[in-house]
Amino acid sequence: MNILGLSGSLRRDSRSTALLRAASELLPDGHSLTLHSLSDLPFFNGDLEDDVPASVRALGQAIRDADALLLASPEYNHSIPAVLKNALDWASRKSSGAELRGKPVAVISQSPGPAGGARMQMHLREVLSTLGLRRSPGEFAAGSSNQRFEGSELVDPDTRERLRGHLASLITLTEETAP
Ligand SMILES: Cc1cc2nc3c(=O)[nH]c(=O)nc-3n(C[C@H](O)[C@H](O)[C@H](O)COP(=O)(O)O)c2cc1C
């Protein structure tokens, strides 16, 4: 199965993006993760829908082609970073060509604080449910992330195991709901 990884942080050394790279390493054989950068996506503007930008069409196509989505994000002011919310706003529009309804999704987050982005996940859950995605059960929120990474590599063995388990749930959900 092909999982599309989207990161809510554009930072070069982003730990959220690093979680996606770790996820790619931890996936069982036969499954792959493709990272799709959101850095070229313009802010949603209804005027752009008359002639949809290539970066929006590319995102729509990547979502359509994926069996499941893996969203990795930090928490900004207890909520969803604009980068990720903007991508979901675009993807919710027919003009993007994405199809979100029924798409399996898992959310992972990290933060140097103790909650690991759990408050952001509460808001994101609401948005994902509004858009009709199927979210895998369980939660992966890595608090104190500065202690779990070396540079931008996830090195903490317990966190890697938890991530592996979270990916297994996403795979199960995707296989159960495959057409
Ligand atoms: C604008 C802004 C708001 C933030 N708000 C929170 C917050 O509400 N809770 C939290 O735990 N960390 C907060 N942080 C710290 C982020 O968790 C930290 O920068 C993030 O984990 C970095 O993620 P990245 O490595 O993927 O870029 C905030 C950071 C920024 C830049």
The ligand as an SDF file (V2000), in Angstrom:
LIG
                    3D

 31 33  0  0  0  0  0  0  0  0999 V2000
    3.9660   29.8110   16.2700 C   0  0  0  0  0  0  0  0  0  0  0  0
    4.3120   28.6830   17.1910 C   0  0  0  0  0  0  0  0  0  0  0  0
    3.4070   28.2840   18.1460 C   0  0  0  0  0  0  0  0  0  0  0  0
    3.6980   27.1910   18.9790 C   0  0  0  0  0  0  0  0  0  0  0  0
    2.7500   26.7630   19.8700 N   0  0  0  0  0  0  0  0  0  0  0  0
    2.9800   25.6260   20.5610 C   0  0  0  0  0  0  0  0  0  0  0  0
    1.9430   25.0520   21.3600 C   0  0  0  0  0  0  0  0  0  0  0  0
    0.8490   25.5560   21.4580 O   0  0  0  0  0  0  0  0  0  0  0  0
    2.2120   23.9050   22.0130 N   0  0  0  0  0  0  0  0  0  0  0  0
    3.4240   23.2700   21.9060 C   0  0  0  0  0  0  0  0  0  0  0  0
    3.6040   22.2160   22.4980 O   0  0  0  0  0  0  0  0  0  0  0  0
    4.4280   23.7960   21.1670 N   0  0  0  0  0  0  0  0  0  0  0  0
    4.2240   24.9530   20.4900 C   0  0  0  0  0  0  0  0  0  0  0  0
    5.2090   25.4700   19.6990 N   0  0  0  0  0  0  0  0  0  0  0  0
    6.5150   24.7820   19.6410 C   0  0  0  0  0  0  0  0  0  0  0  0
    6.4290   23.7190   18.5850 C   0  0  0  0  0  0  0  0  0  0  0  0
    5.8860   22.5430   19.1590 O   0  0  0  0  0  0  0  0  0  0  0  0
    7.7830   23.3950   18.0220 C   0  0  0  0  0  0  0  0  0  0  0  0
    8.2920   24.5590   17.4090 O   0  0  0  0  0  0  0  0  0  0  0  0
    7.5720   22.2950   17.0110 C   0  0  0  0  0  0  0  0  0  0  0  0
    7.5200   21.0840   17.6680 O   0  0  0  0  0  0  0  0  0  0  0  0
    8.5620   22.2970   15.9400 C   0  0  0  0  0  0  0  0  0  0  0  0
    8.1230   21.3320   15.0300 O   0  0  0  0  0  0  0  0  0  0  0  0
    8.9740   21.0260   13.7440 P   0  0  0  0  0  0  0  0  0  0  0  0
   10.3040   20.5400   14.2470 O   0  0  0  0  0  0  0  0  0  0  0  0
    8.2130   19.9810   13.0110 O   0  0  0  0  0  0  0  0  0  0  0  0
    9.0850   22.3200   12.9890 O   0  0  0  0  0  0  0  0  0  0  0  0
    4.9340   26.5560   18.8750 C   0  0  0  0  0  0  0  0  0  0  0  0
    5.8660   26.9860   17.9100 C   0  0  0  0  0  0  0  0  0  0  0  0
    5.5540   28.0230   17.0670 C   0  0  0  0  0  0  0  0  0  0  0  0
    6.5550   28.4380   16.0020 C   0  0  0  0  0  0  0  0  0  0  0  0
  1  2  1  0
  2  3  1  0
  2 30  2  0
  3  4  2  0
  4  5  1  0
  4 28  1  0
  5  6  2  0
  6  7  1  0
  6 13  1  0
  7  8  2  0
  7  9  1  0
  9 10  1  0
 10 11  2  0
 10 12  1  0
 12 13  2  0
 13 14  1  0
 14 15  1  0
 14 28  1  0
 15 16  1  0
 16 17  1  0
 16 18  1  0
 18 19  1  0
 18 20  1  0
 20 21  1  0
 20 22  1  0
 22 23  1  0
 23 24  1  0
 24 25  2  0
 24 26  1  0
 24 27  1  0
 28 29  2  0
 29 30  1  0
 30 31  1  0
M  END
$$$$
